[in-house]
Amino acid sequence: MLWAATLLAAGVADADAAAAADNRPAVVELYTSQGCSSCPPADALLGELARRDDVLALAFHVDYWDELGWRDRFELPVATQRQRQYARQLGSASVYTPQMVVDGTADVVGGDAAGVARLLAAPRASVPVQISVHDGELRVSVGVAAGMPAAEVTLLSYLPQAQTAIGRGENAGRALREYNIVRSCATLGRWHGAAAEWRLRVADFPADARAVAVLVQQPGPGAIIGAAQLALVR
């Protein structure tokens, strides 16, 4: 299984690492749904953010819009669960779409470009993260960062772009273009400030996943203190 990763002896930085985050990208998470008529502008904004080198943009498709007549083909229960955890952490009364969460610490309505720009301008902590692929094996390394609080290491796979013809619901008749769609999300383990590494098989990722991202995030989920992404070649 993909998530039966092995924590290896720490300390070796791979010279062939294909992605590193010494000065990490800001992480923007969009909570969206194909059944929500307010979401397409937010999806488009996420697409713009995804083209920036200083941003890791991720779309989490929630499942609570199904009752209005359209089942989102990219929905994940873990996306809804993660958004509800954010609602508790951020003091929100309920979840909503479209919502953008920046670096795990603040949120804005998904289409609010000015609000997102303001949050992206804030300084951010940077724990070194490396992702590489060797002989069909994905390697995730988190480096040493003295004085940083303990954090969870989360691995996500995603599809960079897709288009969907919507047959029912609020977006009926539209062809929606979506970006960096999360296809799997799971915690690899806990990081305590010392170097650590995990290894996984690329073949075990969802068939439509074309890239991966790693988040080092304080529990809650709380502040993101490390992040990196890497395109997969299959």
matplotlib code that plots the C-alpha trace (Angstrom):
import matplotlib.pyplot as plt

x = [0.0, 1.1, 0.8, 2.7, 5.8, 9.0, 10.7, 14.4, 17.6, 17.8, 20.5, 21.4, 20.5, 20.2, 22.3, 19.8, 16.8, 14.4, 12.5, 13.7, 12.1, 14.8, 12.9, 9.6, 6.5, 3.4, 0.7, -2.8, -5.5, -8.8, -11.9, -14.2, -16.9, -18.2, -21.7, -21.0, -21.8, -19.5, -16.5, -15.4, -13.9, -11.9, -10.8, -9.5, -7.6, -6.0, -4.9, -3.2, -1.5, -0.4, 1.8, 3.8, 7.1, 6.5, 3.1, 2.1, -1.6, -3.9, -7.6, -9.5, -12.9, -15.4, -18.4, -21.2, -22.6, -23.8, -27.4, -28.0, -27.9, -24.2, -21.6, -18.1, -15.8, -12.9, -14.5, -12.6, -14.0, -10.6, -11.0, -14.3, -12.7, -9.6, -11.8, -13.9, -10.7, -9.7, -13.1, -12.5, -8.9, -9.9, -13.0, -15.5, -19.1, -19.3, -17.5, -18.2, -17.1, -15.1, -12.6, -8.9, -6.6, -3.1, -0.3, -2.8, -3.3, -5.8, -8.6, -10.4, -13.3, -11.9, -12.3, -10.8, -7.5, -6.6, -7.2, -5.0, -2.3, -2.3, -1.8, 0.9, 2.9, 3.3, 6.7, 6.8, 8.8, 10.9, 11.8, 13.9, 11.9, 13.2, 11.3, 12.9, 12.2, 14.7, 13.8, 10.1, 10.5, 9.5, 11.7, 10.6, 13.1, 12.6, 15.8, 17.1, 15.5, 16.4, 13.9, 10.9, 7.8, 6.9, 4.8, 3.0, 4.3, 1.6, 1.9, -0.6, -0.8, -2.6, -3.7, -2.4, -5.3, -8.7, -11.9, -15.3, -18.6, -21.3, -24.6, -26.7, -26.7, -25.8, -23.2, -25.3, -24.2, -20.8, -17.4, -15.3, -11.5, -9.8, -6.2, -3.9, -6.7, -5.8, -6.3, -4.9, -3.9, -2.3, 0.0, 3.4, 4.4, 5.6, 8.7, 10.4, 13.2, 15.7, 16.2, 13.8, 13.0, 10.2, 10.1, 7.0, 6.3, 5.2, 3.1, 0.8, -0.4, -3.8, -3.7, -4.5, -2.0, 0.7, 2.5, 3.0, 3.3, 4.6, 3.4, 5.1, 2.4, 1.8, -1.0, -4.6, -4.1, -2.1, 0.7, 2.5, 6.2, 7.6, 6.4, 7.6, 6.2, 7.4, 6.0, 5.9, 7.0, 5.2]
y = [0.0, 3.6, 4.9, 2.0, 4.1, 3.3, 5.9, 5.6, 6.5, 10.3, 12.6, 12.1, 14.8, 13.4, 15.3, 14.3, 15.8, 17.2, 19.5, 21.5, 24.1, 26.1, 29.2, 27.5, 28.4, 29.8, 27.2, 28.1, 25.5, 26.0, 24.3, 24.0, 21.9, 21.4, 21.8, 25.4, 28.2, 30.6, 28.3, 28.7, 32.2, 30.8, 27.8, 30.3, 32.3, 29.1, 28.4, 31.8, 31.1, 27.7, 29.3, 31.2, 29.7, 31.1, 29.5, 25.9, 25.9, 22.9, 22.4, 20.2, 19.1, 18.7, 16.3, 18.2, 19.7, 16.3, 16.8, 19.5, 17.1, 16.8, 14.5, 16.1, 13.5, 14.8, 15.0, 13.4, 12.8, 13.8, 17.2, 17.8, 16.5, 18.8, 21.8, 21.1, 20.9, 24.3, 25.7, 24.7, 26.0, 29.4, 29.9, 29.6, 28.7, 26.5, 25.4, 27.1, 27.2, 28.6, 29.1, 29.7, 28.9, 30.3, 28.6, 27.0, 30.2, 32.5, 32.2, 34.4, 33.9, 32.0, 34.6, 37.4, 38.0, 41.1, 39.2, 36.3, 38.7, 40.3, 36.9, 35.9, 38.9, 37.8, 36.3, 32.5, 29.9, 27.5, 24.0, 22.3, 19.7, 17.6, 15.3, 13.0, 9.9, 7.1, 3.9, 4.2, 5.1, 8.5, 9.8, 12.5, 14.1, 16.8, 18.4, 19.7, 22.8, 23.5, 25.2, 24.5, 22.9, 19.3, 19.0, 16.4, 15.5, 15.2, 13.8, 14.7, 13.7, 15.9, 16.3, 19.6, 20.4, 18.9, 20.0, 18.6, 19.0, 19.6, 18.0, 19.0, 21.3, 25.0, 24.7, 22.7, 23.2, 24.6, 23.1, 23.8, 24.0, 23.1, 23.1, 21.2, 18.9, 16.8, 13.1, 11.6, 13.0, 11.2, 11.8, 10.2, 10.7, 13.2, 15.4, 16.6, 18.9, 16.2, 15.0, 12.3, 10.4, 8.3, 6.2, 5.1, 3.5, 5.8, 3.1, 3.1, 6.7, 7.2, 6.7, 10.3, 11.9, 13.7, 15.5, 15.3, 17.8, 17.6, 19.8, 20.1, 21.4, 22.0, 19.8, 21.1, 21.5, 24.6, 26.7, 25.2, 25.5, 23.6, 22.7, 21.3, 19.9, 17.7, 16.6, 12.8, 11.0, 7.8]
z = [0.0, -0.8, 2.8, 4.4, 4.2, 6.0, 8.1, 7.3, 9.2, 9.0, 7.9, 4.2, 1.8, -1.7, -4.3, -7.0, -5.2, -7.8, -5.5, -2.4, -0.1, 1.7, 0.7, 0.5, -1.6, 0.1, 0.3, -1.0, -0.5, -2.3, -1.0, -4.0, -5.7, -9.3, -7.8, -6.6, -9.0, -7.1, -7.4, -11.1, -10.6, -7.6, -9.7, -12.3, -9.6, -8.3, -11.9, -12.0, -8.6, -9.7, -12.4, -9.8, -8.6, -5.1, -4.6, -4.1, -5.1, -4.3, -5.0, -2.5, -3.9, -1.1, -1.2, 0.5, -2.7, -4.0, -2.8, -5.3, -8.2, -9.3, -7.9, -8.3, -9.9, -7.9, -4.5, -1.6, 1.9, 3.3, 1.7, 3.6, 6.8, 6.4, 5.7, 8.9, 10.9, 9.6, 10.5, 14.1, 14.1, 12.5, 14.6, 11.7, 12.4, 9.3, 6.1, 2.8, -0.8, -2.4, 0.5, 0.3, 3.2, 3.0, 4.9, 7.3, 9.3, 7.5, 5.0, 2.5, 0.1, -2.8, -5.5, -3.4, -5.3, -3.2, 0.0, -1.2, -2.3, 1.1, 2.9, 0.4, 1.4, 5.0, 6.1, 6.4, 8.2, 6.1, 7.1, 4.3, 2.3, -0.6, -2.9, -5.5, -7.6, -8.1, -10.0, -9.3, -5.7, -4.2, -1.5, 0.9, 3.2, 5.8, 7.1, 10.4, 11.8, 15.4, 17.6, 15.3, 16.9, 16.1, 12.9, 10.8, 7.3, 4.8, 1.3, -1.4, -5.1, -7.6, -11.2, -12.6, -14.9, -16.0, -17.8, -16.9, -18.6, -15.9, -16.6, -13.6, -10.5, -10.3, -13.0, -15.5, -19.1, -18.2, -19.0, -15.9, -16.0, -12.7, -11.5, -9.2, -8.1, -5.0, -5.7, -2.4, 1.0, 3.9, 6.8, 6.5, 10.1, 12.7, 12.4, 15.6, 14.2, 13.2, 9.7, 8.6, 5.3, 3.9, 0.8, -1.3, -4.6, -7.4, -8.9, -5.9, -6.4, -8.1, -11.8, -12.7, -10.3, -12.2, -9.4, -5.6, -2.8, 0.7, 3.6, 7.0, 9.2, 12.9, 14.2, 14.1, 11.1, 12.0, 10.5, 7.5, 8.1, 5.1, 1.6, -1.7, -4.9, -7.8, -11.1, -11.6, -14.8, -15.5]

ax = plt.figure().add_subplot(projection="3d")
ax.plot(x, y, z, "-o")
ax.set_aspect("equal")
plt.show()
